[in-house]
Amino acid sequence: MNDFLPSADQPEGAPSSSGDPCTGVVAAVRGSVVDVRFEGRLPPIYSILRAGENGSIVIEALSQLDARHVRGIALTPTQGLARGMEAHFTGGPLKAPVGRQILSRMFDVFGNVIDRGAELSDVSWRPVHRAPPPLTSRSTRSEIFETGVKLIDVLAPLERGGKAGLFGGAGVGKTVLLGEIIHNLVKQHEGVSIFCGVGERCREGEELYRDMKAANVLANMVMVFGQMNDPPGARFRVAHAALTMAEYFRDDEHRDVLLLIDNIFRFIQAGMEVSGLMGQMPSRLGYQPTMGTELSQLEERIANTDAGAITSIQAVYVPADDFTDPAAVHTFSHLSASIVLSRKRAGEGLFPAIDPLQSSSKMATPGVVGRRHYELAQEIRRTLAQYAQLKDIIAMLGMEQLSREDRNVVARARRLERFLTQPFFTTTQFTGIEGKFVRLEDALDGCERILRDEFKDYPENALYMIGTIDEAKSKAA
C-alpha cells in the first residue's frame, strides 16, 4: 500500500541505515492503545507501524516506554489484533498525498480516496508533521478577505492569510455559514479550497460533497474527512493531513488557499481522548495537559508567506455555550477574527445568527479598512448596543415611555438588524429565496443610508432577507 511511502531510496519494510528495526511483536492491546516490543533500536516518535492481516491495522508510535517497548495509538479499529502478532515499522511518519491530481477529490486521514472515484496516480506523499514557516518568510501585509456576507465584511472583516473562528453551540448555523463562505469564495477568488471535517457527521460530508458538485465548485476543492465514528487517533491527525495539502498549494504552486476546518473543537476533543488513553493526567475540565501545545503546532502552520497565503476559517463548537471553556479560550488566542453565533438571534430568525456585539476582528482599524468603514462600523455597534440597553425598558414599560431620540435609535437598530440578514445560496432549497453575494461597498452604503434615517418610513420587513439596500424599495412596493 502507498499510504506511508518511505523515502525513494529505502523500500518499505527494509531496515534503515541507522540500524532501526523493521519488525516488533505486539506486547499488549488495550482498546486503541497498543504496546509493541522491539529487540533492536526503537522506532522514533510519530513513526507508523502496521500490524494485523495484510498490515490493515495502523499504529502511530507516541511514546517509548523503556529500551524495548513503544506505546502507540491505533488509527484504525483494533479488532483481531492480539499479543504475539508482528508489527512492522514502515520507515516514516503518517503521510498525505499532494499534487494537482488531488483537486476535486475526497480523502480520509490515510490519503485513500473515499468518493468512489478512480485511485490516485502521479502524486507525491509528504509527512503530516511539518515545521511552521520561518518568521523571515512570512508576509507582513494586512489585506481584507471579502466573503460576500454583509455582517462579516462590515463588522468582523477577515484577514487574507489569517485565522477566523466561528464560535457557537450546537445547531446555530456554523456548518451552514461555512458552506456559504465556500460557495462565495470559490466563485469569486481564483484559489484552492480545502475542507477538513474533523469528527463531524458523515451525513454532513456527503451533503457538502453533493452541494459543491451541484454548484460546479469542486474543480478547485479538496475534501478530507475524519468521521465521528473513526478512532480518536484518526480524528486527531486528519487536520494535519489537510494542512499538509494546503501547504503544497501555497509553497509549491504559489496559490492562495482557503482552509476550512469543521470543527476545531473535535480536534481538541480527539486529542483529549488520545491523552486519556495514553494515561496522561488530565488538566482542567478533563482536557489534556498538552492542549495548548497541540493546538499551537497546528495553528502556527497556517500563515501568510511571500509565496502565498493559507486563510483559515474554523468552526468552534462551544460546550454548553460557555465561552470560558478552556477549548474556546485557547482557540481565541490564535485568531485574527472571532465570529460569534447567537442562539437568541437564531430564535428571532435573524440569519446568519452572528452576534454583532460579541464578534470582532483585529482588521477593523482605520489603517486597514479605511476611516469611513471604521467609523461606520463603530456607529453600527453603538446603535445596536444602545438598543440592547433599552430592551429591558421596552419590555417593562413599552415604547411609549422612551424619549424621541431613543425611539429613533430603536428604529435604526431594528432596521440595521434586518438589513444585516442575508439569504444564502446553500439554503435556497429550504427557504425558496435565491442567495445573494453582497459587495462590501454595497453593504456599507446600505448601513450608512439606514443610519441617516433614509428608510425610517419603510416597514422593517422590507429590509429583511435582502441583498443590497435598493431591494428594500421593490420589496416594500
KOLFIMAR-985338 format. One record per residue (C-alpha): x, y, z; residue number from 1. Coordinates in steps of 0.05 Angstrom, whole numbers, plus 5000, padded with zeros to 4 digits. Layout:
BEGIN
   px   py   pz   i
    X    Y    Z NUM
...
***
This chain:
BEGIN
   px   py   pz   i
 5000 5000 5000   1
 5025 5070 4984   2
 4994 5105 5044   3
 5061 5112 5081   4
 5115 5111 5029   5
 5186 5112 5056   6
 5240 5154 5021   7
 5254 5137 4949   8
 5320 5102 4964   9
 5291 5059 5020  10
 5237 5007 5004  11
 5182 4997 5055  12
 5198 4946 5109  13
 5274 4949 5100  14
 5317 4970 5159  15
 5346 5040 5154  16
 5420 5055 5152  17
 5418 5077 5225  18
 5402 5006 5247  19
 5328 5018 5263  20
 5287 4954 5267  21
 5233 4936 5218  22
 5193 4886 5259  23
 5169 4882 5330  24
 5119 4840 5369  25
 5053 4865 5399  26
 5061 4861 5475  27
 4994 4890 5498  28
 4928 4915 5469  29
 4882 4959 5510  30
 4828 4987 5464  31
 4864 5035 5417  32
 4929 5034 5457  33
 4980 4983 5432  34
 5048 4966 5463  35
 5100 4937 5416  36
 5166 4903 5436  37
 5228 4912 5392  38
 5294 4876 5401  39
 5338 4929 5367  40
 5333 5004 5368  41
 5263 5032 5377  42
 5227 5068 5320  43
 5224 5144 5330  44
 5163 5181 5357  45
 5107 5192 5305  46
 5130 5130 5266  47
 5076 5089 5233  48
 5073 5014 5249  49
 5029 4964 5213  50
 5001 4901 5244  51
 4946 4850 5233  52
 4925 4816 5169  53
 4959 4849 5108  54
 4981 4906 5154  55
 4910 4932 5158  56
 4917 4959 5229  57
 4956 5025 5231  58
 4990 5047 5295  59
 5025 5113 5308  60
 5082 5110 5360  61
 5072 5164 5413  62
 5119 5145 5469  63
 5179 5100 5484  64
 5165 5064 5550  65
 5234 5035 5560  66
 5292 5007 5520  67
 5249 4954 5488  68
 5176 4979 5486  69
 5139 5031 5445  70
 5068 5053 5461  71
 5025 5076 5404  72
 4953 5095 5388  73
 4916 5057 5334  74
 4889 5100 5276  75
 4843 5043 5254  76
 4798 4995 5294  77
 4839 4942 5331  78
 4791 4883 5322  79
 4831 4819 5311  80
 4896 4847 5339  81
 4928 4801 5392  82
 4991 4795 5433  83
 5047 4759 5396  84
 5029 4787 5328  85
 5083 4822 5287  86
 5083 4897 5278  87
 5124 4926 5221  88
 5158 4994 5222  89
 5141 5028 5155  90
 5202 5074 5155  91
 5169 5141 5169  92
 5110 5180 5197  93
 5039 5187 5171  94
 5039 5218 5101  95
 4988 5256 5058  96
 4983 5258 4982  97
 5000 5325 4948  98
 4995 5347 4876  99
 4945 5376 4827 100
 4912 5308 4820 101
 4881 5314 4889 102
 4836 5371 4867 103
 4761 5354 4865 104
 4773 5290 4907 105
 4753 5268 4976 106
 4802 5233 5023 107
 4807 5200 5091 108
 4865 5211 5140 109
 4909 5160 5104 110
 4902 5193 5036 111
 4854 5139 5009 112
 4801 5166 4962 113
 4731 5157 4991 114
 4689 5188 4934 115
 4683 5122 4896 116
 4727 5152 4840 117
 4789 5124 4808 118
 4852 5113 4850 119
 4904 5168 4851 120
 4964 5167 4805 121
 5023 5212 4797 122
 5021 5243 4866 123
 5077 5251 4917 124
 5070 5238 4992 125
 5092 5285 5047 126
 5096 5275 5123 127
 5038 5308 5160 128
 5085 5331 5215 129
 5119 5394 5189 130
 5150 5457 5220 131
 5115 5524 5212 132
 5144 5573 5161 133
 5202 5614 5190 134
 5188 5685 5211 135
 5234 5712 5157 136
 5190 5684 5102 137
 5124 5710 5129 138
 5088 5768 5097 139
 5071 5828 5140 140
 5018 5859 5094 141
 4947 5864 5121 142
 4893 5853 5068 143
 4818 5843 5074 144
 4788 5777 5051 145
 4718 5793 5025 146
 4666 5738 5038 147
 4602 5769 5008 148
 4567 5761 5076 149
 4546 5831 5098 150
 4552 5823 5173 151
 4622 5792 5170 152
 4651 5841 5119 153
 4624 5903 5155 154
 4635 5886 5229 155
 4686 5829 5232 156
 4727 5831 5167 157
 4771 5771 5154 158
 4846 5775 5141 159
 4879 5745 5080 160
 4926 5694 5109 161
 4893 5699 5177 162
 4852 5653 5221 163
 4779 5666 5236 164
 4736 5626 5285 165
 4661 5613 5280 166
 4640 5604 5353 167
 4573 5575 5373 168
 4536 5519 5408 169
 4500 5462 5373 170
 4450 5479 5319 171
 4462 5554 5310 172
 4488 5550 5238 173
 4564 5541 5239 174
 4566 5489 5183 175
 4515 5527 5140 176
 4556 5591 5146 177
 4620 5552 5127 178
 4584 5523 5067 179
 4562 5592 5044 180
 4632 5621 5051 181
 4660 5563 5010 182
 4608 5575 4956 183
 4622 5650 4953 184
 4697 5647 4955 185
 4706 5591 4904 186
 4662 5632 4857 187
 4697 5698 4870 188
 4770 5681 4883 189
 4818 5643 4839 190
 4845 5599 4895 191
 4840 5530 4923 192
 4792 5510 4978 193
 4807 5452 5025 194
 4751 5429 5071 195
 4772 5388 5131 196
 4717 5352 5170 197
 4744 5334 5239 198
 4698 5286 5277 199
 4636 5310 5242 200
 4575 5271 5218 201
 4584 5231 5154 202
 4516 5258 5132 203
 4545 5329 5131 204
 4605 5307 5089 205
 4561 5272 5038 206
 4513 5332 5033 207
 4571 5381 5026 208
 4603 5340 4970 209
 4536 5336 4933 210
 4523 5411 4942 211
 4592 5432 4919 212
 4587 5385 4858 213
 4519 5415 4840 214
 4548 5486 4847 215
 4606 5468 4800 216
 4660 5489 4850 217
 4692 5420 4861 218
 4746 5432 4809 219
 4786 5476 4857 220
 4768 5440 4920 221
 4795 5383 4963 222
 4757 5348 5019 223
 4788 5310 5076 224
 4745 5274 5129 225
 4758 5241 5195 226
 4687 5219 5213 227
 4654 5217 5281 228
 4658 5141 5284 229
 4733 5139 5268 230
 4782 5123 5325 231
 4808 5184 5363 232
 4878 5177 5333 233
 4850 5185 5262 234
 4806 5245 5282 235
 4867 5277 5314 236
 4911 5271 5252 237
 4862 5289 5197 238
 4872 5365 5207 239
 4948 5355 5199 240
 4936 5317 5134 241
 4891 5372 5106 242
 4941 5426 5126 243
 4998 5388 5091 244
 4957 5390 5026 245
 4944 5465 5037 246
 5018 5478 5047 247
 5034 5445 4980 248
 4988 5493 4942 249
 5016 5553 4980 250
 5090 5536 4977 251
 5098 5497 4912 252
 5042 5526 4868 253
 5043 5596 4899 254
 4967 5598 4903 255
 4921 5627 4956 256
 4887 5572 4996 257
 4823 5574 5037 258
 4826 5521 5092 259
 4760 5507 5126 260
 4761 5464 5189 261
 4696 5438 5217 262
 4704 5430 5276 263
 4767 5451 5313 264
 4735 5432 5380 265
 4731 5360 5355 266
 4807 5364 5342 267
 4818 5384 5415 268
 4768 5331 5437 269
 4804 5276 5398 270
 4870 5299 5430 271
 4836 5294 5498 272
 4815 5222 5483 273
 4885 5203 5459 274
 4916 5235 5521 275
 4869 5197 5567 276
 4882 5131 5531 277
 4957 5143 5537 278
 4949 5151 5612 279
 4966 5225 5619 280
 4940 5264 5679 281
 4881 5308 5656 282
 4881 5382 5669 283
 4822 5429 5679 284
 4753 5401 5660 285
 4787 5337 5636 286
 4825 5368 5578 287
 4895 5342 5561 288
 4953 5378 5595 289
 4985 5388 5526 290
 4925 5422 5494 291
 4959 5490 5484 292
 5019 5458 5451 293
 4979 5412 5405 294
 4934 5469 5382 295
 4994 5515 5370 296
 5030 5462 5328 297
 4971 5462 5281 298
 4953 5536 5281 299
 5023 5564 5272 300
 5030 5528 5205 301
 4971 5568 5178 302
 5006 5631 5154 303
 5013 5685 5101 304
 5082 5678 5067 305
 5117 5710 5008 306
 5096 5651 4965 307
 5021 5652 4981 308
 4971 5652 5037 309
 4931 5600 5075 310
 4868 5634 5101 311
 4833 5591 5152 312
 4761 5593 5176 313
 4748 5546 5234 314
 4682 5526 5265 315
 4689 5522 5340 316
 4636 5485 5380 317
 4627 5519 5448 318
 4606 5468 5500 319
 4541 5490 5534 320
 4551 5560 5503 321
 4605 5572 5556 322
 4659 5618 5526 323
 4703 5608 5587 324
 4713 5534 5568 325
 4788 5520 5560 326
 4778 5496 5488 327
 4745 5562 5468 328
 4796 5604 5507 329
 4857 5570 5476 330
 4827 5576 5406 331
 4811 5651 5415 332
 4884 5666 5426 333
 4904 5644 5355 334
 4851 5681 5316 335
 4852 5747 5278 336
 4775 5748 5275 337
 4723 5718 5321 338
 4652 5709 5294 339
 4605 5690 5350 340
 4538 5658 5333 341
 4480 5672 5380 342
 4424 5624 5397 343
 4380 5683 5415 344
 4387 5714 5346 345
 4374 5646 5313 346
 4310 5642 5355 347
 4289 5711 5328 348
 4300 5687 5256 349
 4359 5735 5244 350
 4404 5693 5199 351
 4463 5689 5195 352
 4455 5687 5271 353
 4520 5726 5284 354
 4523 5768 5347 355
 4548 5837 5322 356
 4569 5860 5392 357
 4610 5798 5411 358
 4642 5788 5342 359
 4707 5824 5330 360
 4767 5829 5283 361
 4836 5858 5290 362
 4829 5883 5218 363
 4774 5932 5239 364
 4822 5991 5247 365
 4826 6056 5206 366
 4895 6037 5179 367
 4869 5973 5147 368
 4796 5981 5128 369
 4798 6057 5120 370
 4769 6114 5160 371
 4698 6111 5131 372
 4689 6036 5142 373
 4717 6041 5213 374
 4673 6099 5235 375
 4611 6067 5203 376
 4625 6001 5239 377
 4633 6038 5305 378
 4568 6075 5294 379
 4531 6010 5279 380
 4558 5977 5342 381
 4540 6039 5383 382
 4469 6038 5356 383
 4459 5964 5369 384
 4490 5969 5439 385
 4441 6026 5457 386
 4383 5984 5432 387
 4407 5925 5475 388
 4406 5970 5536 389
 4336 5996 5520 390
 4305 5928 5511 391
 4291 5919 5586 392
 4255 5985 5590 393
 4215 5969 5528 394
 4196 5900 5557 395
 4172 5931 5623 396
 4143 5999 5603 397
 4133 5997 5528 398
 4160 6042 5472 399
 4115 6100 5494 400
 4160 6114 5555 401
 4222 6126 5512 402
 4245 6194 5490 403
 4240 6214 5417 404
 4315 6204 5407 405
 4314 6135 5440 406
 4256 6115 5395 407
 4297 6136 5334 408
 4355 6094 5359 409
 4309 6033 5367 410
 4281 6043 5297 411
 4351 6048 5266 412
 4376 5988 5305 413
 4317 5943 5285 414
 4326 5963 5212 415
 4401 5950 5216 416
 4389 5881 5246 417
 4343 5863 5190 418
 4387 5892 5135 419
 4446 5851 5162 420
 4407 5786 5150 421
 4420 5753 5083 422
 4392 5696 5041 423
 4444 5641 5029 424
 4457 5601 4966 425
 4466 5538 5008 426
 4396 5545 5039 427
 4357 5563 4976 428
 4326 5493 4972 429
 4298 5501 5043 430
 4276 5575 5042 431
 4258 5584 4969 432
 4296 5651 4969 433
 4353 5659 4920 434
 4421 5670 4954 435
 4456 5738 4950 436
 4530 5756 4946 437
 4537 5828 4971 438
 4598 5870 4957 439
 4629 5906 5016 440
 4616 5975 4985 441
 4542 5959 4976 442
 4537 5933 5048 443
 4570 5997 5075 444
 4525 6041 5032 445
 4462 6006 5058 446
 4483 6014 5131 447
 4501 6087 5121 448
 4433 6103 5090 449
 4396 6068 5146 450
 4435 6108 5199 451
 4416 6172 5161 452
 4343 6153 5171 453
 4332 6146 5096 454
 4289 6084 5108 455
 4253 6104 5172 456
 4185 6104 5135 457
 4196 6035 5106 458
 4167 5975 5142 459
 4221 5934 5179 460
 4202 5872 5139 461
 4223 5906 5074 462
 4296 5903 5097 463
 4293 5830 5119 464
 4330 5777 5078 465
 4352 5823 5021 466
 4419 5835 4987 467
 4433 5908 4971 468
 4392 5964 5003 469
 4358 5981 4937 470
 4320 5915 4940 471
 4281 5943 5000 472
 4245 5993 4954 473
 4218 5939 4908 474
 4201 5894 4967 475
 4162 5950 5002 476
 4125 5966 4938 477
***
